[in-house]
């Protein structure tokens, strides 16, 4: 007979596991499967072909050193990933450092932490378009620059450019760095820092030899978040780039609107593999489960 | 431990960061009260609720209020499911069960696999289900399938599923954080006093973790209400508010879009306030309740 008590954990996990299975594991497998299918203008056809992948990299090697569309897109994405990662890491680290070591009461720490977190629970699109009045052609920044005589004509690179995309990424996703780094820093035993101080360590030495190494798990988790989000993004790049800057997500999106599902799936697989390669080394360095 | 100057500069940095976080949104808030002749940027040409009125009259062909209602309803369903399923799974993960590691890593992956890929996968899944239903209906000559069946995709099927892949991981991670700090001696005490498993859960475990469940609910509702990337391909025929909003960014060129932004941000802030107040109240009640001498540290 089935023993409910012995299998209680399995039963409890079942609804959660079902949703993850039905809406994550199965769809992911379908993406991989369909990337080998054939298609015509109105339907997708079960098959096992590699043409979808060949199409992505068609002429890419031959045309080197000129970049084909796929290579150019990936290099553009990687550039955004690297710059965003660097800025969010630095900002997130300093914000967490302030919250953990410069705010004296726990209550104040929680209030300020929430202050950082609240925008995360509001609309991303609104937070993107909220840059328009500041960065637009007649925006606050341009009119101020013209008024104080820095420039004669409005700067065009402020909005709908790589600059505005990067700015939006930093604006939207620094929180993903702050939270895990904050979490790691809160676990640092204060007596370690006092000991370092007593032994004559400078602030910089404490930072370099105690705080940064002990914040490493948080730094890695935050990095994984930021890297994967930026890598797969197409909405921020679309809205803030004025639909002019290419991204892998955008390619997938366009192919889907033309119902070219197998081509979109092949692009998705390449995207996942690229992202996995970036974060694989990082997950090797830390066990996420122990850090919560 | 840090010098005064160092602390001061960190404080200034933090203040600038908060300004950076909130400043742009505030500018939208102010500009949504732009006068009728005002444009998308400063200066303010008068002060009016003109653009809110224009919003209430509707934005072009788009049914904003329909989308708003759908977003709220979907948000509430996602919230309830996220709380219940994460709590159950969180309890399950305190013990070992078959494939628990696999489930954990699948959940984490669900959080970090690019959203567009999940959206594509869910869309594919439902497209294949649709094809199967049509094929079976045709083969077996089921009349309503042949005449009326369009798609299984929709707000509460594919859309709901796609959003849960985003909210459930957050829910589970919060539950991990909660149960990692949970003192099991409360449960043992309840059991020693003769409580059954259900009574132990309801009267010992639930009151202690209730504030955290409010936190999970906050994530569930707000993340769903603003979710965009995962539902983008998988929502079916009728869009949610964020999806309509994204469309409007390219078509609307007057402050109506700011009025809409102010409105949806107000809803978010209302939700956040309700959850935070509930959280504080529950926390206070838990703190006040007489507690047994703890056996552990």
HADDOCK unambig.tbl for C-alpha pairs under 7 A between the chains (distance, minus, plus):
assign (segid A and resid 9 and name CA) (segid B and resid 92 and name CA) 4.20 0.50 0.50
assign (segid A and resid 9 and name CA) (segid B and resid 95 and name CA) 6.45 0.50 0.50
assign (segid A and resid 9 and name CA) (segid B and resid 97 and name CA) 6.03 0.50 0.50
assign (segid A and resid 10 and name CA) (segid B and resid 92 and name CA) 6.73 0.50 0.50
assign (segid A and resid 10 and name CA) (segid B and resid 97 and name CA) 5.61 0.50 0.50
assign (segid A and resid 12 and name CA) (segid B and resid 88 and name CA) 5.10 0.50 0.50
assign (segid A and resid 12 and name CA) (segid B and resid 89 and name CA) 5.84 0.50 0.50
assign (segid A and resid 12 and name CA) (segid B and resid 92 and name CA) 5.54 0.50 0.50
assign (segid A and resid 13 and name CA) (segid B and resid 88 and name CA) 6.07 0.50 0.50
assign (segid A and resid 13 and name CA) (segid B and resid 89 and name CA) 4.38 0.50 0.50
assign (segid A and resid 13 and name CA) (segid B and resid 92 and name CA) 5.52 0.50 0.50
assign (segid A and resid 15 and name CA) (segid B and resid 85 and name CA) 6.30 0.50 0.50
assign (segid A and resid 16 and name CA) (segid B and resid 85 and name CA) 5.23 0.50 0.50
assign (segid A and resid 16 and name CA) (segid B and resid 86 and name CA) 6.81 0.50 0.50
assign (segid A and resid 16 and name CA) (segid B and resid 89 and name CA) 6.19 0.50 0.50
assign (segid A and resid 17 and name CA) (segid B and resid 103 and name CA) 6.62 0.50 0.50
assign (segid A and resid 20 and name CA) (segid B and resid 107 and name CA) 6.72 0.50 0.50
assign (segid A and resid 20 and name CA) (segid B and resid 165 and name CA) 6.45 0.50 0.50
assign (segid A and resid 23 and name CA) (segid B and resid 122 and name CA) 6.29 0.50 0.50
assign (segid A and resid 23 and name CA) (segid B and resid 161 and name CA) 5.61 0.50 0.50
assign (segid A and resid 23 and name CA) (segid B and resid 162 and name CA) 6.31 0.50 0.50
assign (segid A and resid 23 and name CA) (segid B and resid 165 and name CA) 6.69 0.50 0.50
assign (segid A and resid 24 and name CA) (segid B and resid 110 and name CA) 6.31 0.50 0.50
assign (segid A and resid 24 and name CA) (segid B and resid 118 and name CA) 6.69 0.50 0.50
assign (segid A and resid 24 and name CA) (segid B and resid 165 and name CA) 6.51 0.50 0.50
assign (segid A and resid 27 and name CA) (segid B and resid 118 and name CA) 6.75 0.50 0.50
assign (segid A and resid 27 and name CA) (segid B and resid 121 and name CA) 4.07 0.50 0.50
assign (segid A and resid 27 and name CA) (segid B and resid 122 and name CA) 5.26 0.50 0.50
assign (segid A and resid 27 and name CA) (segid B and resid 125 and name CA) 5.94 0.50 0.50
assign (segid A and resid 28 and name CA) (segid B and resid 118 and name CA) 6.78 0.50 0.50
assign (segid A and resid 28 and name CA) (segid B and resid 121 and name CA) 5.68 0.50 0.50
assign (segid A and resid 30 and name CA) (segid B and resid 121 and name CA) 6.26 0.50 0.50
assign (segid A and resid 30 and name CA) (segid B and resid 125 and name CA) 6.89 0.50 0.50
assign (segid A and resid 31 and name CA) (segid B and resid 121 and name CA) 5.39 0.50 0.50
assign (segid A and resid 94 and name CA) (segid B and resid 10 and name CA) 6.94 0.50 0.50
assign (segid A and resid 95 and name CA) (segid B and resid 14 and name CA) 5.80 0.50 0.50
assign (segid A and resid 98 and name CA) (segid B and resid 10 and name CA) 5.82 0.50 0.50
assign (segid A and resid 98 and name CA) (segid B and resid 11 and name CA) 6.63 0.50 0.50
assign (segid A and resid 102 and name CA) (segid B and resid 7 and name CA) 6.18 0.50 0.50
assign (segid A and resid 116 and name CA) (segid B and resid 18 and name CA) 6.93 0.50 0.50
assign (segid A and resid 121 and name CA) (segid B and resid 222 and name CA) 5.37 0.50 0.50
assign (segid A and resid 121 and name CA) (segid B and resid 223 and name CA) 6.30 0.50 0.50
assign (segid A and resid 121 and name CA) (segid B and resid 268 and name CA) 6.88 0.50 0.50
assign (segid A and resid 122 and name CA) (segid B and resid 222 and name CA) 6.90 0.50 0.50
assign (segid A and resid 122 and name CA) (segid B and resid 226 and name CA) 6.57 0.50 0.50
assign (segid A and resid 122 and name CA) (segid B and resid 265 and name CA) 6.11 0.50 0.50
assign (segid A and resid 122 and name CA) (segid B and resid 268 and name CA) 5.61 0.50 0.50
assign (segid A and resid 123 and name CA) (segid B and resid 226 and name CA) 4.91 0.50 0.50
assign (segid A and resid 123 and name CA) (segid B and resid 265 and name CA) 6.84 0.50 0.50
assign (segid A and resid 124 and name CA) (segid B and resid 226 and name CA) 7.00 0.50 0.50
assign (segid A and resid 125 and name CA) (segid B and resid 246 and name CA) 6.44 0.50 0.50
assign (segid A and resid 126 and name CA) (segid B and resid 261 and name CA) 5.67 0.50 0.50
assign (segid A and resid 127 and name CA) (segid B and resid 25 and name CA) 6.19 0.50 0.50
assign (segid A and resid 130 and name CA) (segid B and resid 24 and name CA) 5.06 0.50 0.50
assign (segid A and resid 130 and name CA) (segid B and resid 25 and name CA) 5.40 0.50 0.50
assign (segid A and resid 130 and name CA) (segid B and resid 27 and name CA) 6.88 0.50 0.50
assign (segid A and resid 130 and name CA) (segid B and resid 28 and name CA) 5.55 0.50 0.50
assign (segid A and resid 131 and name CA) (segid B and resid 24 and name CA) 5.74 0.50 0.50
assign (segid A and resid 133 and name CA) (segid B and resid 40 and name CA) 6.22 0.50 0.50
assign (segid A and resid 133 and name CA) (segid B and resid 41 and name CA) 4.44 0.50 0.50
assign (segid A and resid 133 and name CA) (segid B and resid 42 and name CA) 6.56 0.50 0.50
assign (segid A and resid 138 and name CA) (segid B and resid 41 and name CA) 6.51 0.50 0.50
assign (segid A and resid 139 and name CA) (segid B and resid 41 and name CA) 5.56 0.50 0.50
assign (segid A and resid 139 and name CA) (segid B and resid 42 and name CA) 6.55 0.50 0.50
assign (segid A and resid 140 and name CA) (segid B and resid 42 and name CA) 6.54 0.50 0.50
assign (segid A and resid 171 and name CA) (segid B and resid 21 and name CA) 6.42 0.50 0.50
assign (segid A and resid 194 and name CA) (segid B and resid 1 and name CA) 6.85 0.50 0.50
assign (segid A and resid 197 and name CA) (segid B and resid 1 and name CA) 6.45 0.50 0.50
assign (segid A and resid 203 and name CA) (segid B and resid 2 and name CA) 5.47 0.50 0.50
assign (segid A and resid 225 and name CA) (segid B and resid 112 and name CA) 6.47 0.50 0.50
assign (segid A and resid 228 and name CA) (segid B and resid 112 and name CA) 6.00 0.50 0.50
assign (segid A and resid 228 and name CA) (segid B and resid 113 and name CA) 6.91 0.50 0.50
assign (segid A and resid 228 and name CA) (segid B and resid 114 and name CA) 6.28 0.50 0.50
assign (segid A and resid 229 and name CA) (segid B and resid 114 and name CA) 6.30 0.50 0.50
assign (segid A and resid 232 and name CA) (segid B and resid 114 and name CA) 4.73 0.50 0.50
assign (segid A and resid 232 and name CA) (segid B and resid 115 and name CA) 6.79 0.50 0.50
assign (segid A and resid 232 and name CA) (segid B and resid 116 and name CA) 6.72 0.50 0.50
assign (segid A and resid 249 and name CA) (segid B and resid 116 and name CA) 6.18 0.50 0.50
assign (segid A and resid 268 and name CA) (segid B and resid 117 and name CA) 5.72 0.50 0.50
assign (segid A and resid 292 and name CA) (segid B and resid 176 and name CA) 6.69 0.50 0.50
assign (segid A and resid 292 and name CA) (segid B and resid 177 and name CA) 5.17 0.50 0.50
